[in-house]
Amino acid sequence: MFKRIISLAIISAFLLTSCYTMNHKVGQGAQGNTKVSERQWFVLWGLVPINNVDSQQMAGGATDYTVTTEMTFVDIVIGAFTGLITVQPMSVHVTK
């Protein structure tokens, strides 16, 4: 019975999560296809950031760029293991 409950909990954790993407244009948006990526880490289920991902610094002085913040499948898999200690990742990409 215990194994069945654990199995159901694990399956539910994977089925009830989802990927999402948010795009933000700065200036005219990305003018090229140069991409810089970093991972933002949070504790307490996303309430408190551990590190600081600065999209302006990632843009390297560009005035026109697009910031994409997303929860990818890789982030979900990482979160499935680190979520037990309330740590959640999120990917941040800057395209210039």
C-alpha positions in Angstrom: 0.0 0.0 0.0 2.8 2.4 0.9 4.6 1.8 -2.5 1.3 2.5 -4.3 0.9 5.8 -2.5 4.5 6.8 -3.3 4.1 5.8 -6.9 0.9 7.8 -7.2 2.5 10.8 -5.6 5.5 10.7 -8.0 3.2 10.3 -11.1 1.0 13.1 -9.9 4.0 15.4 -9.4 5.0 14.9 -13.0 1.5 15.1 -14.4 0.4 18.2 -12.5 3.4 20.3 -13.4 3.7 22.4 -16.6 6.1 24.3 -18.6 5.6 28.1 -19.2 7.4 30.9 -21.0 7.3 34.7 -20.5 8.9 37.0 -23.1 9.8 40.6 -22.5 11.0 42.9 -25.2 13.5 45.7 -24.3 13.7 48.5 -26.9 12.9 47.0 -30.3 13.5 43.4 -29.1 16.2 41.0 -30.3 17.9 42.1 -33.5 20.1 39.0 -33.8 20.2 35.5 -32.6 23.0 35.7 -29.9 21.7 34.0 -26.8 23.0 34.1 -23.2 21.4 31.7 -20.7 21.5 31.4 -16.9 19.5 29.5 -14.3 17.7 31.4 -11.5 17.3 29.4 -8.2 14.6 29.9 -5.6 13.9 28.4 -2.2 10.5 28.1 -0.4 8.8 26.9 -3.6 9.8 30.0 -5.5 9.3 32.7 -2.9 12.9 33.6 -2.1 15.6 33.9 -4.8 19.0 32.4 -4.0 21.0 34.0 -6.8 20.6 37.2 -8.8 20.2 36.9 -12.6 20.6 40.3 -14.1 19.2 40.4 -17.6 20.7 43.8 -18.3 24.1 42.5 -17.5 23.5 39.4 -19.6 22.6 41.7 -22.5 26.1 43.2 -22.3 25.2 46.8 -23.1 22.8 46.0 -25.9 19.8 48.4 -26.0 17.5 46.1 -28.0 17.1 42.5 -26.6 14.4 40.0 -25.6 14.4 38.4 -22.1 12.7 34.9 -22.0 12.0 33.4 -18.6 10.8 29.9 -18.7 10.2 26.7 -16.7 11.5 24.0 -19.0 11.2 20.3 -18.8 14.8 20.2 -17.5 13.8 22.7 -14.7 10.9 20.4 -13.8 13.1 17.3 -13.6 15.6 19.2 -11.4 12.7 20.6 -9.3 11.3 17.1 -8.8 14.5 16.1 -6.9 15.4 19.5 -5.3 11.7 20.3 -4.5 11.9 18.0 -1.6 14.1 20.6 0.1 12.0 23.4 -1.5 14.6 24.5 -4.1 13.2 25.4 -7.5 15.1 26.4 -10.7 14.0 28.6 -13.6 15.8 29.3 -16.9 16.5 32.9 -18.1 17.6 33.6 -21.7 18.6 36.9 -23.2 18.6 37.1 -27.0 20.4 40.1 -28.5 
